[in-house]
Amino acid sequence: MSVEHLLVTFGYAAVFVLVALESLGIPMPGETILIAAGVYAGHTHRLSIWVILVVAAAAAIIGDNIGFWIGDKGGYRLVRRYGHRFHIDESKLKVGRYVFDRHGGKVVFFGRFVSVLRTYAAFLAGTVRMRWRTFLVYNAAGGIVWAAVYTFGSYAAGNTITRLSGPLDIALGIGAVVIVVAAMVVVRRHAGRLTARAEAAYPGPLVDR
């Protein structure tokens, strides 16, 4: 069943479900259906552009918060118990927490615009125990801005953005890979310093809660 068929058949509900599922960590065409909904609204006026915006923003925020909760309640314990099998020990978990505590807002906000990060940023934030209130603020801001940009952009651009969506997704995917690789290089170069700072910030063993 195509995205267009889901949109025509279920309307706003399809936008909400796909965006929410993608946000909580399940690879789904959430951004694609949002673009399609904007184009569809512009051509047929059977959907309200304002309702699409509200539905998409709400779905993004709710989905991300569920993903955060899953990471906080399940992902963290799984990493603590089985992380050693994937070379993720307590010191690396502390580094992840340290990075998210200081730069997590940027990751959560801008991650909404990058396909890979959009799906997993909330789960990762919960797993490394980012402060929920900080997460919520940046998550809500990112979700609203993202929904507005893609809803109104696709509504205005019409069929042009539909033709560009494939190359745009590829470009964003390449950009995400470049960002991840660059981050890995930076982390490797400064691993010792980050580990020392993380240990100083969170001395002693991590405590489950």
C-alpha positions, 0 to 999 in steps of 0.5 A, spaced: 500 500 500 503 506 497 503 512 501 498 516 497 493 511 498 494 511 505 493 518 505 487 518 500 484 513 504 485 515 512 487 522 511 490 525 517 490 519 521 495 516 516 500 522 517 499 522 525 501 514 525 506 514 520 510 520 523 509 518 530 512 511 529 518 514 525 519 518 531 519 513 536 524 509 533 521 505 527 523 506 520 517 509 517 516 514 511 513 519 516 517 525 512 514 522 505 507 522 507 508 529 510 510 532 504 505 528 500 499 531 505 502 538 503 502 537 496 495 533 496 492 539 500 495 544 495 492 540 489 485 538 492 484 542 498 481 536 501 485 536 507 487 543 511 494 545 511 493 547 518 490 541 521 496 537 517 501 542 521 498 540 528 497 533 527 504 532 524 507 536 530 503 532 535 505 526 532 512 528 532 512 530 539 508 524 542 512 519 538 519 522 540 517 522 547 515 514 547 521 513 544 525 517 549 521 513 554 523 506 551 530 508 551 530 510 558 526 504 561 529 499 556 535 501 552 539 503 558 538 497 562 539 493 556 546 497 554 548 496 562 547 488 562 549 487 554 553 492 552 559 489 553 558 484 548 558 490 543 564 493 546 559 498 550 562 499 557 560 503 563 565 509 561 562 509 554 555 510 556 558 515 561 561 519 555 554 518 551 551 521 557 556 527 558 555 529 550 548 529 551 548 533 557 552 538 554 549 538 546 543 533 547 539 539 545 542 541 538 542 533 537 535 533 538 533 539 535 537 538 528 536 531 528 529 532 526 531 534 520 536 528 518 533 521 516 537 517 521 537 521 527 530 523 526 528 515 527 533 514 533 535 520 536 529 520 542 531 513 543 538 514 544 537 520 548 533 516 553 538 511 553 543 515 555 539 518 560 538 525 558 534 530 562 527 529 560 525 537 561 531 539 556 529 533 551 522 536 551 523 543 550 528 541 544 524 536 541 517 540 541 521 546 538 524 541 533 517 537 531 514 544 530 519 547 526 520 541 522 512 540 521 511 547 519 517 547 514 515 541 510 508 542 511 508 549 508 514 548 503 510 542 500 504 545 500 507 551 496 512 547 492 506 542 489 509 537 484 516 540 484 518 537 491 515 531 489 520 530 484 525 532 488 523 528 494 527 522 492 534 526 490 533 530 497 532 523 501 539 521 498 542 527 499 540 527 507 542 520 507 549 522 505 549 528 509 547 524 515 553 519 514 558 524 513 555 527 520 556 520 523 563 519 520 565 526 522 562 525 529 566 518 530 572 521 528 572 527 533 570 522 538 576 518 537 581 523 537 578 526 543 576 519 546 581 520 552 579 527 554 572 526 553 572 519 558 576 523 563 571 529 563 565 524 563 568 520 569 569 527 573 562 529 571 559 522 573 564 519 578 563 512 581 559 507 578 552 509 574 546 507 578 540 504 575 533 507 577 
